[in-house]
Amino acid sequence: MAIREYKTIKEVVGPLVLIKNTKDVTYDELVYIQPKEGRTRIGKVLEVSDEASLVQLFEGSQGLKIDDAKAVFLGRGLELGVSPDMLGRVYDGIGRLKDDKAPLIPEKYINVNGAPINPYARDYPNEFIQTGVSAIDGLNTLVRGQKLPIFSSSGLPHSRLAAQITRQAKVLGDHENFAVVFAAIGITFEEANYFIEDFRKSGALDRTVMFVNLANDPAVERISTPRMAITAAEYLAYELGMHVLVIMTDITNYAEALREISAAKKEVPGRRGYPGYMYTDLASLYERSGRIKGNRGSVTQIPILTMPEDDITHPIPDLTGYITEGQIILSRSLNLQGVTPPIDILPSLSRLKDKGIGEGKTREDHSDTMNQLFANYARGKEAKELSTILGEAALSELDKVYAKFADRFEEEYLNQGFNTDRSIEETLDIGWKLLRMFPVSELRRISEANIKKYY
């Protein structure tokens, strides 16, 4: 579509600009607002009618004089310049380089809104990704092509867990190319600095593409940040044949920006003021993960979101849970006990975990030990609750063993700190060490062959 210029800017309210008498304008189209003097501002079309177009700026409108300014419609949406040299680079929320390295020469430009994967072309996710975190690898396994969110709460160390997974994540196999795309959405300058320095020190930045959107950046930029990250991941995966893990934090900030823009457009609000289309909007992000038949690459997503007021029924975690394949839940009580990372395994779930484990992928005893650890920990927690109410004297000798197991499980299996990278073999061996607290008669979920070999 051709570039069109208009000198019919009618009104500016905050970051919104109203341009009258526009023709052939499309939703999400990029616009330059160029005053006679001063810097050009970039925006995108939020709303279109027969009489006018409403544009939201990616930066403030302070000092913008509309009398002599013109609006230039570019005839295309927001695009990201991609190249194999993207790895190790840091971008802002709309794809401009932020680091002090040399400029990048893009191979091509890709529209960030992407296209959904044809369901018939999808390949089933069934290969293991090792995060180095026992509570995920051993019990809620992440599989290539999966979308597995982390549900956190304000004040919990989800940022440190995100940094740990970015540093440690790998696919097993000699000839596999692995990369991480990290999108920081609406975070503070201190948090952004923490991530960049942490990745730089550990060397993880060399295989990472970072997109950083700060809390003081405009809401409309927050909407584009995850799309930029997923576009970069799709390019690395489907055109360069890499296995890409996309970590996005914090999706709650994204949803708040969505609500803010919806209110600016005077749309009818849905549940808790969020727009009625939030489900389809979140799905347009999450459903861009997966594997494609005949293609080596894969896109796996870990979106991280803080549940407002610790409420798992809040629209953001609620809708995310419907679209994604499970959830990892961080626990405030485990955090208070000093367990790091404070992953509560009982309400956590990876719906594809049984597809990525077993002989040839992790180890033949993985499924058995996973089920047994879940069962014994659940019973141990029950025994501890009973002892709190009735006193320890009310417990049988076996119940006391289960209660002791629950404590040791939290201390030795879950509590590994944010700097320990455990291989899947180490995780499984720790599981066996804890299961040896019980007589063989209590290990009903483990096959005889595995008991003979590992017990």
C-alpha positions as CSV (number, residue, x, y, z in Angstrom):
1,M,0.0,0.0,0.0
2,A,1.3,3.5,-0.9
3,I,2.4,6.0,1.7
4,R,-0.2,8.8,2.3
5,E,0.2,12.2,3.9
6,Y,-2.5,14.2,5.7
7,K,-2.4,17.7,7.2
8,T,-5.8,17.2,8.9
9,I,-4.7,16.5,12.5
10,K,-7.7,17.7,14.5
11,E,-7.0,16.9,18.1
12,V,-4.4,15.5,20.5
13,V,-5.4,14.0,23.9
14,G,-2.5,12.4,25.8
15,P,-1.0,9.8,23.5
16,L,-4.1,9.8,21.2
17,V,-4.1,11.8,17.9
18,L,-7.3,12.2,15.8
19,I,-6.8,12.7,12.1
20,K,-9.8,13.7,9.9
21,N,-10.7,12.8,6.3
22,T,-8.5,9.8,6.0
23,K,-9.0,7.1,3.3
24,D,-7.9,3.4,2.9
25,V,-6.4,3.3,6.4
26,T,-6.1,-0.1,8.0
27,Y,-6.1,-1.1,11.7
28,D,-2.6,-1.4,13.3
29,E,-1.0,0.6,10.4
30,L,2.1,2.5,11.3
31,V,2.0,6.3,11.3
32,Y,4.7,9.1,11.6
33,I,3.5,12.4,13.1
34,Q,5.9,14.9,11.7
35,P,5.9,18.5,13.1
36,K,7.6,21.3,11.1
37,E,10.1,21.6,13.9
38,G,11.1,19.0,16.5
39,R,11.3,15.2,16.4
40,T,9.0,12.8,14.5
41,R,6.8,10.6,16.6
42,I,5.8,7.0,15.7
43,G,2.3,5.7,16.4
44,K,-0.2,3.1,15.2
45,V,-3.8,3.2,14.1
46,L,-6.1,2.2,16.9
47,E,-9.5,2.8,15.3
48,V,-10.8,3.6,11.8
49,S,-14.1,5.1,10.6
50,D,-15.3,6.8,7.4
51,E,-14.6,10.2,8.8
52,A,-11.4,9.9,10.8
53,S,-8.5,7.7,12.1
54,L,-7.5,7.5,15.8
55,V,-3.7,7.0,16.3
56,Q,-1.9,6.1,19.5
57,L,1.7,7.3,19.8
58,F,4.5,5.1,21.1
59,E,5.8,8.1,23.0
60,G,4.2,11.1,24.7
61,S,2.6,14.0,22.7
62,Q,4.1,16.7,24.9
63,G,5.2,19.8,22.9
64,L,3.6,18.5,19.7
65,K,2.1,21.5,17.7
66,I,-0.7,20.2,15.4
67,D,-1.1,23.4,13.4
68,D,1.9,22.6,11.1
69,A,2.2,18.9,11.7
70,K,1.5,16.2,9.1
71,A,0.5,12.5,9.6
72,V,2.3,10.1,7.3
73,F,0.5,6.7,6.9
74,L,3.1,4.0,5.9
75,G,0.8,1.4,4.5
76,R,2.2,-1.4,6.7
77,G,2.0,-2.7,10.3
78,L,4.8,-2.8,12.9
79,E,7.8,-4.9,11.6
80,L,10.9,-6.4,13.1
81,G,14.2,-6.5,11.2
82,V,15.6,-10.0,11.6
83,S,19.0,-11.5,11.1
84,P,21.1,-14.4,12.5
85,D,23.1,-11.7,14.3
86,M,20.1,-10.9,16.6
87,L,21.5,-13.3,19.2
88,G,23.2,-11.4,22.0
89,R,21.3,-8.1,21.2
90,V,19.0,-6.0,23.4
91,Y,16.0,-4.2,21.9
92,D,13.3,-1.9,23.2
93,G,9.6,-2.8,23.1
94,I,9.1,-1.8,19.4
95,G,12.2,-3.4,18.0
96,R,14.8,-0.6,18.2
97,L,18.3,-1.7,19.3
98,K,19.1,-0.4,22.9
99,D,22.7,-1.8,23.4
100,D,25.9,0.0,22.5
101,K,27.0,-2.5,19.8
102,A,27.2,-1.9,16.1
103,P,24.0,-1.4,14.1
104,L,22.4,-4.6,12.8
105,I,21.8,-5.1,9.0
106,P,18.5,-7.0,8.8
107,E,18.1,-9.9,6.3
108,K,14.4,-9.0,6.0
109,Y,11.5,-7.4,7.9
110,I,8.6,-9.4,9.3
111,N,5.2,-8.2,10.4
112,V,5.0,-8.7,14.2
113,N,1.3,-9.8,14.2
114,G,2.3,-13.0,12.6
115,A,0.1,-15.8,11.3
116,P,-1.4,-18.7,13.3
117,I,0.1,-22.1,12.7
118,N,-2.2,-24.3,10.5
119,P,-3.5,-27.0,12.9
120,Y,-2.8,-29.7,10.3
121,A,0.8,-28.7,10.0
122,R,1.4,-28.9,13.8
123,D,3.6,-31.6,15.1
124,Y,2.9,-33.1,18.6
125,P,5.3,-31.7,21.3
126,N,7.2,-34.7,22.7
127,E,10.8,-33.8,23.4
128,F,12.3,-32.8,26.7
129,I,13.7,-29.3,27.6
130,Q,16.0,-29.3,30.7
131,T,15.6,-26.2,32.8
132,G,17.9,-27.4,35.6
133,V,15.1,-26.8,38.1
134,S,14.1,-30.1,39.8
135,A,10.5,-29.1,40.5
136,I,9.9,-28.5,36.8
137,D,12.2,-31.1,35.2
138,G,11.3,-34.0,37.5
139,L,7.6,-33.3,38.2
140,N,6.2,-30.8,35.7
141,T,8.3,-31.4,32.7
142,L,8.6,-28.8,30.0
143,V,8.3,-30.2,26.4
144,R,9.5,-28.5,23.1
145,G,6.6,-26.7,21.5
146,Q,4.6,-26.4,24.8
147,K,3.3,-23.3,26.4
148,L,3.7,-23.6,30.2
149,P,2.9,-20.4,32.3
150,I,4.3,-19.6,35.7
151,F,1.6,-18.1,38.1
152,S,3.2,-15.9,40.7
153,S,2.2,-13.2,43.2
154,S,3.6,-9.8,44.0
155,G,6.6,-10.0,46.2
156,L,7.6,-13.6,45.1
157,P,10.9,-14.1,43.3
158,H,9.5,-14.9,39.8
159,S,12.1,-12.6,38.2
160,R,15.0,-14.7,39.7
161,L,13.3,-17.9,38.5
162,A,12.9,-16.4,35.0
163,A,16.6,-15.5,35.0
164,Q,17.6,-19.0,36.3
165,I,15.6,-20.7,33.5
166,T,17.1,-18.4,30.9
167,R,20.6,-19.2,32.1
168,Q,20.2,-22.9,32.5
169,A,17.7,-24.1,29.9
170,K,19.0,-26.5,27.3
171,V,17.9,-29.3,24.9
172,L,19.8,-32.5,25.3
173,G,21.6,-33.8,22.2
174,D,24.9,-32.9,20.5
175,H,23.7,-31.2,17.3
176,E,20.8,-29.1,18.7
177,N,20.9,-25.3,18.3
178,F,19.2,-23.7,21.3
179,A,18.3,-20.0,21.9
180,V,16.2,-18.0,24.4
181,V,14.1,-15.0,23.5
182,F,13.4,-12.9,26.7
183,A,10.6,-10.3,26.7
184,A,10.4,-8.0,29.8
185,I,7.0,-6.2,29.7
186,G,6.4,-3.2,31.9
187,I,9.2,-3.8,34.4
188,T,11.2,-1.2,36.4
189,F,14.6,0.0,35.3
190,E,16.2,-1.9,38.2
191,E,14.6,-5.2,37.1
192,A,15.7,-4.6,33.5
193,N,19.3,-3.9,34.7
194,Y,19.2,-7.1,36.8
195,F,18.3,-9.2,33.9
196,I,20.8,-7.7,31.5
197,E,23.7,-7.9,34.0
198,D,22.8,-11.4,35.1
199,F,22.7,-12.7,31.5
200,R,25.9,-10.8,30.6
201,K,27.8,-12.2,33.6
202,S,26.7,-15.8,33.0
203,G,27.3,-15.7,29.3
204,A,23.6,-16.5,28.6
205,L,23.2,-13.2,26.7
206,D,25.2,-14.6,23.8
207,R,22.4,-17.0,22.9
208,T,19.6,-14.7,24.0
209,V,17.5,-12.0,22.2
210,M,16.2,-9.5,24.7
211,F,13.2,-7.1,24.4
212,V,12.9,-4.7,27.2
213,N,9.8,-2.5,27.8
214,L,10.0,-0.3,30.9
215,A,7.1,0.7,33.2
216,N,7.4,4.3,32.1
217,D,7.1,3.4,28.4
218,P,3.7,4.0,26.7
219,A,1.0,1.4,27.0
220,V,0.8,0.8,23.3
221,E,4.5,-0.2,23.2
222,R,3.7,-2.8,25.9
223,I,1.2,-4.4,23.5
224,S,3.9,-4.9,20.8
225,T,6.7,-6.2,23.1
226,P,5.5,-9.9,23.3
227,R,4.7,-9.9,19.6
228,M,8.2,-8.6,18.8
229,A,9.7,-11.4,20.9
230,I,7.5,-14.2,19.4
231,T,8.3,-12.9,15.8
232,A,12.1,-13.1,16.6
233,A,11.5,-16.7,18.0
234,E,9.6,-17.8,14.9
235,Y,12.4,-16.5,12.7
236,L,15.1,-18.3,14.7
237,A,13.0,-21.5,14.9
238,Y,11.4,-22.0,11.5
239,E,14.0,-20.3,9.3
240,L,17.2,-21.1,11.2
241,G,16.1,-24.5,12.6
242,M,16.8,-23.6,16.2
243,H,14.9,-24.7,19.4
244,V,13.7,-21.4,21.0
245,L,12.4,-20.9,24.5
246,V,10.4,-17.6,24.8
247,I,10.1,-16.3,28.4
248,M,7.7,-13.3,28.8
249,T,7.4,-11.5,32.1
250,D,5.0,-10.0,33.2
251,I,1.8,-10.8,31.2
252,T,-0.3,-9.0,33.8
253,N,1.4,-5.7,32.7
254,Y,0.5,-6.6,29.1
255,A,-3.2,-7.2,30.1
256,E,-3.3,-3.9,32.1
257,A,-2.1,-2.1,29.0
258,L,-4.8,-3.8,26.9
259,R,-7.4,-2.6,29.4
260,E,-5.9,1.0,29.3
261,I,-6.1,1.1,25.5
262,S,-9.6,-0.4,25.5
263,A,-10.8,2.3,27.9
264,A,-9.1,5.0,25.7
265,K,-11.1,3.7,22.7
266,K,-14.3,3.8,24.9
267,E,-15.0,0.1,24.3
268,V,-17.6,-1.7,26.4
269,P,-15.7,-3.3,29.3
270,G,-15.9,-7.0,30.1
271,R,-15.0,-8.8,33.4
272,R,-13.2,-6.5,35.9
273,G,-12.9,-3.8,33.2
274,Y,-10.8,-5.9,30.9
275,P,-11.9,-5.9,27.2
276,G,-14.2,-8.8,26.2
277,Y,-11.7,-9.9,23.5
278,M,-8.9,-10.5,26.0
279,Y,-9.2,-14.3,25.6
280,T,-8.7,-14.1,21.8
281,D,-5.9,-11.5,22.3
282,L,-4.0,-13.7,24.7
283,A,-4.6,-16.7,22.5
284,S,-3.0,-14.8,19.5
285,L,0.2,-14.7,21.6
286,Y,0.2,-18.2,23.2
287,E,-0.9,-20.1,20.1
288,R,2.2,-19.0,18.2
289,S,4.2,-21.6,20.0
290,G,4.6,-25.1,18.7
291,R,6.4,-27.4,16.2
292,I,5.8,-27.7,12.5
293,K,5.9,-31.0,10.7
294,G,9.1,-31.3,8.6
295,N,10.8,-28.4,10.4
296,R,13.7,-28.9,12.8
297,G,12.9,-25.8,14.9
298,S,10.4,-25.3,17.7
299,V,9.0,-22.4,19.8
300,T,8.3,-23.1,23.5
301,Q,6.7,-20.4,25.7
302,I,7.0,-19.7,29.4
303,P,4.7,-16.7,30.1
304,I,5.1,-15.4,33.7
305,L,2.2,-13.5,35.3
306,T,1.5,-12.1,38.8
307,M,-2.0,-13.0,40.0
308,P,-3.6,-9.7,41.3
309,E,-4.5,-10.2,45.0
310,D,-3.1,-13.8,44.7
311,D,-6.4,-14.7,43.0
312,I,-6.1,-17.6,40.6
313,T,-9.7,-17.0,39.4
314,H,-8.8,-13.4,38.3
315,P,-9.4,-13.0,34.5
316,I,-5.7,-13.0,33.6
317,P,-4.6,-16.3,35.1
318,D,-8.0,-17.8,34.5
319,L,-8.0,-17.1,30.7
320,T,-4.3,-18.1,30.5
321,G,-5.0,-21.4,32.1
322,Y,-7.7,-22.2,29.5
323,I,-5.3,-21.5,26.6
324,T,-2.0,-23.0,27.8
325,E,-1.0,-26.6,28.7
326,G,-0.7,-26.4,32.5
327,Q,0.7,-24.0,35.0
328,I,3.6,-23.8,37.5
329,I,2.4,-22.1,40.7
330,L,4.7,-20.2,43.1
331,S,3.7,-20.5,46.8
332,R,3.9,-17.7,49.3
333,S,4.1,-20.1,52.3
334,L,7.1,-22.0,50.7
335,N,8.7,-18.6,50.1
336,L,8.3,-17.7,53.8
337,Q,9.9,-21.0,54.7
338,G,12.9,-20.1,52.7
339,V,12.4,-22.6,49.9
340,T,13.8,-21.4,46.6
341,P,12.4,-21.5,44.0
342,P,9.1,-21.7,45.9
343,I,7.3,-23.9,43.4
344,D,4.2,-25.6,44.9
345,I,4.1,-28.9,43.0
346,L,0.6,-30.1,44.1
347,P,-1.5,-27.5,42.3
348,S,1.1,-27.2,39.5
349,L,0.6,-29.2,36.3
350,S,2.3,-29.8,33.0
351,R,-0.3,-31.4,30.7
352,L,2.3,-32.7,28.3
353,K,4.8,-34.0,30.9
354,D,4.3,-37.7,30.1
355,K,5.0,-37.0,26.4
356,G,8.6,-35.7,27.0
357,I,9.9,-38.3,29.5
358,G,11.0,-41.9,29.6
359,E,13.7,-44.0,27.9
360,G,15.6,-42.2,25.2
361,K,14.3,-38.8,26.4
362,T,15.1,-38.6,30.1
363,R,15.4,-42.0,31.9
364,E,13.1,-45.1,32.0
365,D,12.3,-44.6,35.7
366,H,11.2,-40.9,35.3
367,S,7.4,-41.6,35.1
368,D,7.3,-44.0,38.0
369,T,9.3,-41.8,40.4
370,M,7.4,-38.7,39.4
371,N,4.0,-40.4,40.3
372,Q,5.4,-41.8,43.5
373,L,6.9,-38.5,44.7
374,F,3.6,-36.7,44.0
375,A,1.6,-39.3,46.0
376,N,4.0,-39.5,48.9
377,Y,4.4,-35.7,49.2
378,A,0.5,-35.2,49.1
379,R,0.1,-37.8,51.9
380,G,3.0,-36.2,53.9
381,K,1.3,-32.8,53.7
382,E,-1.9,-34.4,55.0
383,A,-0.1,-36.1,57.9
384,K,1.5,-32.7,58.8
385,E,-1.9,-31.0,58.8
386,L,-3.3,-33.8,61.0
387,S,-0.5,-33.5,63.4
388,T,-1.1,-29.7,63.6
389,I,-4.7,-30.3,64.6
390,L,-4.5,-33.4,66.7
391,G,-0.9,-33.4,67.8
392,E,1.9,-35.8,66.7
393,A,0.7,-38.5,69.1
394,A,-2.3,-39.0,66.8
395,L,-0.1,-40.1,63.9
396,S,0.8,-43.7,63.2
397,E,4.5,-44.6,62.8
398,L,4.1,-44.7,59.0
399,D,2.3,-41.3,59.0
400,K,5.3,-39.9,60.9
401,V,7.6,-41.2,58.1
402,Y,5.4,-39.5,55.5
403,A,5.4,-36.2,57.5
404,K,9.2,-36.4,57.7
405,F,9.4,-37.1,54.0
406,A,7.4,-34.0,53.2
407,D,9.9,-31.8,55.1
408,R,12.9,-33.5,53.6
409,F,11.3,-33.3,50.1
410,E,10.9,-29.5,50.4
411,E,14.4,-29.1,51.9
412,E,16.4,-31.3,49.5
413,Y,14.3,-31.6,46.3
414,L,12.5,-28.3,45.9
415,N,15.0,-26.0,47.7
416,Q,17.9,-25.9,45.3
417,G,18.5,-22.1,45.2
418,F,18.6,-19.9,42.2
419,N,22.2,-20.8,41.2
420,T,22.1,-24.6,41.1
421,D,21.8,-26.2,37.7
422,R,20.7,-29.9,38.1
423,S,20.8,-32.4,35.3
424,I,17.8,-34.6,34.9
425,E,19.9,-37.6,36.2
426,E,20.7,-35.6,39.4
427,T,17.0,-34.7,39.9
428,L,15.9,-38.4,39.5
429,D,18.7,-39.6,41.9
430,I,17.6,-37.1,44.6
431,G,14.0,-38.5,44.1
432,W,15.3,-42.0,44.7
433,K,17.3,-41.0,47.7
434,L,14.1,-39.6,49.3
435,L,12.0,-42.6,48.4
436,R,14.4,-44.9,50.2
437,M,12.9,-43.6,53.4
438,F,10.0,-45.9,52.7
439,P,9.8,-49.7,52.7
440,V,9.4,-51.2,49.2
441,S,5.7,-52.1,50.1
442,E,4.9,-48.3,50.1
443,L,6.3,-47.7,46.5
444,R,3.2,-49.0,44.8
445,R,3.5,-46.7,41.7
446,I,7.0,-48.0,40.7
447,S,7.6,-51.1,38.6
448,E,9.5,-54.1,40.0
449,A,12.2,-53.6,37.3
450,N,12.8,-50.0,38.4
451,I,12.9,-50.9,42.1
452,K,15.5,-53.6,41.4
453,K,17.6,-51.3,39.3
454,Y,17.4,-48.0,41.4
455,Y,16.2,-48.8,44.9
